[in-house]
Amino acid sequence: MPFSIDSTFRKMIFSLPDSRHSGYICEQKTSPQIDEKLLRREVNLPDLSEADVVRHYTSLSQDNFSVDTNFYPLGSCTMKYNPKINEAFASLDGFMRLHPHIFTEGAFDKSQGVLELLYEFERILCSLTGMSAFTFQPMAGANGEFCGVAIMAKYHKKNKQKRRYIIVPDASHGTNPASAALAGFEVISISTKETGYLQAKDVLPYANEELAGVMMTMPNTLGLFNPQVKEIADIVHKAGGLMYYDGANFNALIGMARPFDMGFDIVHLNLHKTFATPHGLGGPGSGPVGVAMRLQDFLPVPRVVKQGTGYALQEDVKDSIGRLAPFFGNFLVIVKAYAYCLSLGLEGLKDVAKTAVLNANYLKEKIKRFLDVPYADAVCMHEFVASAERLKKEKGISAMDIAKGLIDKGIHPPTVYFPLIVKEAIMIEPTETEGLPVLDYFVEALKEVINQDAQELKNAPYNSPVSRVDEVKAAKDLDLCA
């Protein structure tokens, strides 16, 4: 289990001796398509053998930390294992080599399989969430958030209502306020410190003709399900507002509970989290948005519709917010998520949620014996947040120190910058893909790190390609060319 890198025989190109043998010789050739004045006289590329190049990039890949190599309990991001068979499905020629212009008017006969996949997956997501229709255009979760609040804005505008405010609890995801502001709303942030979740009594004072809606992450960033959600939804709807569901944490509820039944009108899901498609390195992501029946005509166009025995694209929708992205966002991510759902079926998806919640509660109960866990008496969902605040006061060990120390144990650091409502937060999400031996190893590793000498821990990690850096200097003296 411990993570170590033996670099004795793994040398990258820059550290190889000059006596290495040459392979392919780079020669300057003029291309007829490139203006002569734009060409460099010297390319300054090394002449290397194929083995040198392959070993260089393989060494780089072995320095990466991934869920394929080690435990990755990155709270709020659902870093689950991604079944490799889904990659094979997405690599089929009919999907991977698809040209986007095939979706032009009159060419639907050449793209029926793709349109059928989109249509059928939309039905699956509607079934899981209770929504009436989905768009697959959003390229990620935050893009989905913007889509959702843009729909909210268009809905109120059509009803000739000037609604100014959106309520965002402080236990929601950090991009919610930005998305609301981008759509032209003012954000009302409500503290959840008392219980860990938004309370109906705190919404009541704002339930008037100026309230556009409420954005809720469910379960929230503390991993808590809100037992007052239906009561809150009733208050908001009575005031003429809408309920927005941030589904980044849907992994805890998939197949078990539907946002529509809780009172939500708009929902975004993260295919690159809940539905086991690759997550990280900035993409690719997919954040489809679903809406209740009365908001269906506000979705982005084009919409996939069934036409007789086949499928077509519907462009002319009067109330649509328009196009959000070219064609259908990151289509291959959608293919992988569709394959994931088909392979598991409804019962399998329920097992995903059950196991994710069980794993998180198992870790919470073990860890709270030696590390503070705010709201520890509540049953958490897919994740929970511990705190090193007391540990920092007593021993000088911060959440960041603990995170760095876990790297030497072969464990990716949990999230420690978020949520801001917990000081020295350590956000832990084991997901459903980890077994009992890994969870027990994590508990023991965390205990060992906490009991480490404080000064020694402040220089961790010791066994990784990059050790502790001066983060303040790195931020102030940024050098992207070094």
ABEGO torsion letter per residue (X at the ends): XBBBBBAAABBBAAABBAABBBBBBBBBBBBAABBAAABBABAGBBBBBAAAAAAAAAAAAAABBBAAABBBBBBGAGBBBBBAAAAAAAABAAAAABBAAAABBGAAAAAAAAAAAAAAAAAAAAAAAGBABBBAABABAAAAAAAAAAAAAAAAAAAGBBBABBBBBAABBAAAAAAAAAAGBBBBBBBAAAAGBBBAAAAAAABBAABAEBBBBOBBAAGBBBAAAAAAAAAAAAAGBBBBBBAAAAAAABGABBAAAAGBABBBBBAAAAAGBBBEGGOBBBBBBBBBAAAAAABBOBBBBBBEABBBBBABBAABAEBABBEAEBAAAAAAAAAAAAAAEAAAAAAAAAAAAAAAAAAAAAAAAABBBBGAABBBBABBBBBAAAAAAAAGBBAAAAAAAAAAAGBBBBBAAOBAABBGBBBBBAEAABBAAAAAAAAAAAAAAAABBAAAAAAOBAABABBBBBAAAAAABBBAAX
